Amino acid sequence: MAINVKANNTSRAKSRIYGILLALATIVVIAVIMFIASAENKKVVTVVRIKEDVSISANSLITEDMVEAYDMYYKEFKNYGTLKFADGTERSQIVRWSEKDLVVGKRYAAYYLRNNTLLFWDSTLTDQTRKNSYLYSMSGELLNIQMNTVDDFGDMVVPGDSINVRATYIDTVYDLPSEEAYKLSIEATGNGTSPVEVTKVEPLFSEVQILDMLNGDGQSIFDIFYQYISMTKAQQSAALQDSNFLKSVQPESILVEVTAEEVERYMFLQQKGAKYQITLLPRTSSSSITDSLSEIQEALAGIAGLKDSNSKGD
């Protein structure tokens, strides 16, 4: 009987030891996991950031004195600065500091880059944006049309908008009478036909995009808008007070991409003395140009109001 008690005590002691060892192992595993998680949370990736006192204009070369190193938490970098593809691969969207030499002195700002912001790959370009860049991607012909867009829409129309254009013209139609009537007409008037003038309305361009607009000096309004967008807020405010700038964004003609057949049709209607009716189609999305348009419209409206008040005073 004493032997059984001793055996039971030994068994209980072993169970306690195993329990203690299992608890210690669990504590160690949890501690290791927490340590790894803590280390992961503290892990950082050094990326490129634009300096606090620097702003970079569109098309400007990114130089060493414009950027600085910035430590970003690795977890944030993975969520915010990494692009995941369907095949499971990943690509960094933010320029790492180790990749700085691939950008500095070699790439240009794709658009106005504000101070204290991280530098993304898609905000840089290998080449400067070429003037009248649409000329390099056209598949048709560029047609300059002197049209009444200003009269129809004021300052609402900007490069990138889509329009429909209808032409109204007078056409002369010659009736072909019967043979008997033809003979009588010749005897009476010496002319076997009777011309009739008819007003015709025909579509000229359907859903054509305005690639650019030219002001009175023949300057590209597309380029002027992008110069405005690349300015600092202070420079933009000054431009909106400048009558020369406001005059430069008032269009005299529009540039559209058309086919050779459409050019020939346009020339035919021009000879007919056609008048044009332009309708503006809905914008499907906003752009940096349309976003800044309201500010310019307000400034232009102020100039127009000032002129009206001056003319009334005279």
C-alpha positions, 0 to 999 in steps of 0.5 A: 500500500505504501508503494502505491502512495509513493508511486502516485506522488512521483507521478504527480511530481512529474506532471507538475514538472511537465506543466511547469515546463509547458507553461515556461515554453508557452511564455517563451514563445509568447515573449518571442512573438511579442519581441518580433512584433515589437521589432517589426513595428519599430522597423523603418525604411528610409525614403526620399522626401522633399525638403520643408523649404522646397517646392518643385515646379512641373518639368523641373529637374530634381536635384540633391538640394531639393530632397532629404532622407526620411524614416518611414515605419516599415508597416506603413511603407508596406501598406502605403508605399507598395503596389501589389500585383495580381501575380503576387509580386510587389513594387515600391511606389515611394522612392527609397533613399537607396534609390535616390541616385536613380532620381537626383539629377536624372528625373523631372517633376511630373507636376508641381510637388509640394514641400514636406511630401514623399517622392513617388515614382509616378510623380517623376518623369525621365524626360521633360514634358514636351511643349504641345505634347499632344502633337507626339501622340496624334493619329490624325490631323490638327485643325485650327478652327476660329469658332465662337466658343467664347460667345457660347460658353464664356470661359467654361471650355478648357483643353481636354473638353469634348464638343459637338459641332454642327454647321448651318449653311445655305445651299442652292437646289435645282429642281428638275421639272418634267420634259414638257415643263422644261421646254415651256421654261426654256421658252419663257425664261431661257433657263430650264431649271428653277434654283431654290435656296435651302437652309441645311444643318449638318453635323461637322464634328461629333464628340471631338476633343479640344486638344488645345486653344490659342489666345489672341497672340497664338500662344497655347492655352494648354501650356499656360494652364500648366504653367499656372498649375505648377506655380506656388499659391502665392504666384497663382494669387499674383497671376490672378491679379495680372490682367496680362495673364487673364488675357492670355487664357482667353481663347481665339480659336480651338485645336482639334484632331480630325481625319483628312475627310473631316478637313475636306468637309470643313473646307467645303462648308467654309466656302459655303459660308457656314456658321457653327453651333458648338455644344459642350459634352459632360466632363467624365472626370476632373483634371488639374486644369478643370480644378483650377478653372474656377479660380481663373473664372472668378478673376476673369469675372472680376475683370469683366465686372470692372470694365462694365462699371467703368463703361457705365461711369463713362 
